[in-house]
Amino acid sequence: MTVRILAISGSLRRNSYNTRLLRAAAPLAPPGTELTLWDELRDVPPFDEDDEHGVPHAAVSGLRAAVADADALLIATPEYNGSIPGQLKNALDWLSRPYRTNPARGKPAAVLGASTGRLGAVWGQADTRKVLGALGARVLDRELLLARAQHAFATDDDRVVRDGFDHHLADLLRSLVDAAAPAAAPAA
Ligand SMILES: Cc1cc2nc3c(=O)[nH]c(=O)nc-3n(C[C@H](O)[C@H](O)[C@H](O)COP(=O)(O)O)c2cc1C
């Protein structure tokens, strides 16, 4: 049984280190895992409660469907001014509605992050975990920090070349897949 991980980058930047981090994650996922990068964050409109009950914007329904189809969520986020980037928070606000039946509820979720500073988006990750918890996701109580990301990647592809990082990333993915496994397993 394949475990489907939906990967979301909190950055819109073309050469985002966080998006590259998710590309680096794909080959490190355990066998039997399918990791899909959702790349429509830019298209999600600003959340407006007035629009909550109308026909949803295509990017919003796309996000909801992608999350509903996934067994687990993997979010790589930058930190903007000590917190979660606005565009990511906005998408999670859309995802959170309707509150009781939102597709992230009960879904295992892991957060990691890259920054160009010394702390590896530690507060951005913490706030993303907090928001995912508010949605009712089963958030792994772990962080994975990639500090000074401008020096961390291979020059010719998205591999992270920092010592030991691949091991930590593979371990995080293993924990996420383990958390998803009961839900992904076929019924007895
Ligand atoms: C508006 C803004 C605020 C930022 N605030 C922080 C911050 O609080 N902490 C930090 O470590 N880096 C901060 N940075 C630097 C980011 O770590 C850096 O731009 C990083 O490359 C963003 O991730 P990305 O490469 O995935 O886009 C900030 C960058 C921007 C544009």
The ligand as an ORCA input file, in Angstrom:
! r2SCAN-3c Opt
* xyz 0 1
  C      10.099     39.317      4.564
  C      11.242     38.447      5.020
  C      11.424     38.211      6.367
  C      12.439     37.353      6.801
  N      12.557     37.063      8.135
  C      13.436     36.129      8.538
  C      13.455     35.681      9.888
  O      12.685     36.135     10.714
  N      14.329     34.718     10.241
  C      15.196     34.159      9.324
  O      15.972     33.280      9.693
  N      15.202     34.561      8.030
  C      14.343     35.521      7.623
  N      14.308     35.901      6.305
  C      15.296     35.345      5.373
  C      14.853     33.987      4.838
  O      15.399     32.998      5.686
  C      15.374     33.796      3.416
  O      14.864     34.801      2.561
  C      15.021     32.409      2.870
  O      15.771     32.185      1.701
  C      13.528     32.278      2.595
  O      13.225     30.966      2.240
  P      13.068     30.473      0.707
  O      14.494     30.396      0.162
  O      12.440     29.155      0.815
  O      12.266     31.492     -0.031
  C      13.314     36.772      5.855
  C      13.124     37.029      4.496
  C      12.114     37.838      4.077
  C      11.904     38.083      2.590
*
